[in-house]
Every structure is written in C-alpha cells, then in structure tokens.
C-alpha cells in the first residue's frame, strides 16, 4: 500500500476533509461505512433516525428479538460504572412476529440495511426464529445472540460452551435462507474465545461479532444489596474496550479471512481505528449512543480522518494492518510517531 | 421530534437547595411544552460518566439575544449533578430535547390542581401559565421535607389562584405532605384535572385521590434513565393499556407523563405476573 509520510503532515490542519473509500464487504453485504449500531443500543433504528440518517451508516443491528413477547426484568436495570455501565434488561421485546410486521417493515421501507439479532432459550427457539426470518423482507444478515442461558440445560450459557454454541449456529444455518450471512455474537466470559469462534465457524457461521458484554455486578452502598434487580448485569462501554480489541486480535490471528464485526466500548474514531487495525471488517457502536445519539455518524467521520492522517487510501487497506510482519514496513519510525500521540 | 444541540451556559444560580441552570438551546426551547424534558451530556467528550442526566424543562425563552434558551433545576445528589452544578457561564453542554410526552391540556376551561414535590414543581410553572391562558382555574400545592427544599414558591404564588405549601417539618406552610391537603383542596375547587410531578409515593397517592373522585390525573414520573430517547429500555414501569394489558413502558418516550389511573404504582420496580411477556427467566 502507499503511505503518506505522516511527519510532513500534508493532510493535517484545517484543510478540507479528504474522502477515501470507506466501504466494506461483510460476508457479502456491501456497506458504505463499517460503522453500525450495536444490538440492544439502538432499538430498531426509529429513535436514532431523529438524530442522523440511519441509511448512511453500515447497518442497523436491531435489539435481540425472541419468539414471544417478553417483559424483561424488574428495575433497577442499569448502573453507571467508571467509563461504562451495567445493564440487566432481560431481553424485553415484542416477539418476532410483531418485530417483522412493524420494526423490520419500517426499516425496510426506510431503506436501512438491517442485521437482525435473535435470542432464544433453546436450540429449537433459535431454529424457529430463523424460520420466521426466512420469509421476511429486508434482512441483510442475522446476528445470533448466544449469550443466553439454555433453559433446557440448567441455564448454561450457549456462548460459553463450544458444543452448545455450535448447536445453535447449526440450527440457525439450517433454517435460514442458504445465502443469508450468519454472525455468532461471542461472549468474552470464556477461557478461550478462539476455540468458541472455531466451533461456530465449523457449524456454519459466516462470521463472528466480538464482543458481547462482560458479566459484572454492583453493590449499592445504601441498601447494601446488589444494585440491579437481576443481581448481575452486562458491563459495556469504554471500560471493556481493551478486552474487546484483544478478542478481535486473537480471532483474526487464528482466522485470517473470517468476517469479524468488532465492538466493545467504541466511542471515537480513534477507538474504531484500533478495532479495524486489530482485524475487524465492521464495527458496532453501542453504549456510546446513550451518551451521544449521533455517535455512529461522528465515529464514521473521525475514523475516515484517522485513516487519511495515516496515509491509508481506503478502509480495506487498514483492516488487520496491526497484524503485518514486523519487517513489513520500512517506515517504522513514522508509525512510532503517531502511536505515541 | 428531538434534536441534539451544543448549548452554552448563560447563568447558574442557587435557589434554596437547588441550582437553576440557564442554557442556550436553539431549536429546543421554541417547541418545548410543559412536561417535556431534556438530557444533558455529563463531563465533556472524554467523560467517564457515560449516561446522560434528564431534567424537566422549567422555563423557556424562545426568542431574545441568545435565540432560544431554557432553564432547568438541578438537585445535587451525585457526581453527575455535582459536575453540572460546577458549570460556569460560557461552558458548553450537549443537550438533547425536547423529549417525552408532555402534559395534556384540557380543551375546556376547567379547574386544575397542580401538585409538586420538592423540585418536582419545576415543570409546573409553564403548565400553570398555559392553563391560565386557556382560562382554567389553577390551584397549586407544593411540598418538601423542609423549607429549603421547596422550589419556586414566589413565582407559583404569582401564577396560581391559590398556593398551598406543606413541609414535613413544618418549617413553612402546613406540617405534613402535599397529599394530606390535596383531597380537601380538590373538593373545594371542584377539580377536573390534577397534574403532579414528584417522587413516586407522592404520585401514587395523588393518582389514588384523583381516582376516588373520578378526576383525570396526569403524573410525570422520575425513573432512572440511561439514554432518554427510547433505545436502552432501562426506565420502564408497568402501565395498563387501553386494551387492559399491562406492558413495561419506557418513561422516556411513552412518558414521563402518564395517566395516573394507568400506572400500576404498587408494582413499580417489579414485573407484575400478568404483564405481557412475563414471567422472566434467564437472558440478559
């Protein structure tokens, strides 16, 4: 690739924005931007459409939907934590039929690329969800949220067991339209995330979404009891970003060509850049949306600027760039310059 | 339709136990209605406090040298509100609003009672003014633990037909709670609507008093929110719909103003067994 010489800084300052090709190919989905929303942080896109054009970003990843309507857990459902938050929503949602009829139809009408996140309590429920989506219009891909307890197996979380995870992915694959891209959303709460990734890939996943929240807990000092009604909750936000970058890196090391959606605490273009360099083909912005509802478009612009500043001519040149051999670049000094920024 | 704007602090002043923050808010103040709220980003762009803080809109000025401006009332009870109270003139603050469903105003010239607990009286000023403009009679009851924790007594006195004050310790007005004096007041003025904003137990009692008299109640709830725009699903409470079905509704977009007779006040903080989609098992 051709690199601009950073130290001479021809691209710095207040010069007009230089546009580069920010498109990405995610398991066959052509997207104008790698930046997407994260499941559970954007509902079904409608609310965020007030703040930015949801068709301009890569895709809307909808909140995990289950087969039946679901009330979710009691409140309190969240706690603010240092550079993050804990949530224990309990997958509140309208159920797949209502979702297809109202939310998916609206997204399709609006012209937004949509990745539908599904969640189930059994392999059969995932299969049924896939079957329902097979005939639905406007689905670009399915993201399978496997960080759910298996009600048929003492609440063992699918994502934490390579066999259970594979069973779910296999069922979704079998019941989906054959060319539908299927992403398995992995939990970081495992000893070896690479082996789980391998397991879901062998089961037919087109790619992986990395990472889901980390299990956490807060004790309320006033009540001296767990703060969340659900006792434990999922930790998200910039606090978990280094964990997420590590997971993307490890999976990319093991699977050089696997489509990876990176997420976990992305709040700025510079954060997004880390994920791209570590090997992500696309990104989900989650908790940052709660802080800044227009975060996805801002992060897209900041990422483009960060890539231009580093001399990249396109987003795709930067994907996995951190994995290049140590002697691959003659301009090591320049790189050190910007790494220390 | 809400917008996100960069506001600027015009003024911050202490009022009793609270701080009143005046902000420029172009595009928000001119469409804000009584009961709408705004959320503010806390701690700047690199903040470790990610969740926005929600505040009822107290006053708006849609024109003037600064364009649109709005005032909110801050009670300091944590790191985020402390940060806001420490802002100074010209500081920038990220504002999203106007948010939520506002109070519904009566079409006819009826008698209205407004009830505020603590700085829950903040959204009642705009409401009182607009009700008076429609020719409604407006009687106001405000209460707090102590005199210091009352908000805006003088201004309310100006706009209301009568103002009743209660404090838990008797430091000003009648000793007791707003809901102690509410039933007699409602009967005396033949109230057709009661509007309330304040702590949940107060709202519950207001809704009960209204229902006993078959009077319409409009209650603005205070639930912990993360996003304020309807995407995080943390600020839910059980509300009965017109179809008789209980759902967990988001107070940020389906509220914060609810009909008092629709909210299952005793079940707030729980998932009632007959809620759509209950009971819950597993998942996160």
Interface residues (C-beta under 8 A of the other chain):
Chain A: X40 X41 X42 X43 X47 X48 X50 X51 X63 X66 X68 X69 X70 X71 X72 X73 X74 X75 X76 X77 X78 X80 X82 X83 X84 X85 X87 X88 X89 X90 X91 X92 X93 X95 X119 X121 X147 X148 X149 X151 X155 X213 X215 X229 X230 X232 X233 X234 X237 X238 X287 X288 X289 X290 X291 X292 X293 X294
Chain B: X1 X2 X3 X4 X41 X47 X48 X49 X50 X51 X52 X80 X94 X96 X223 X224 X226 X227 X229 X230 X231 X232 X233 X234 X235 X236 X237 X247 X248 X253 X268 X269 X270 X271 X275 X276 X277 X278 X279 X280 X281 X282 X283 X284
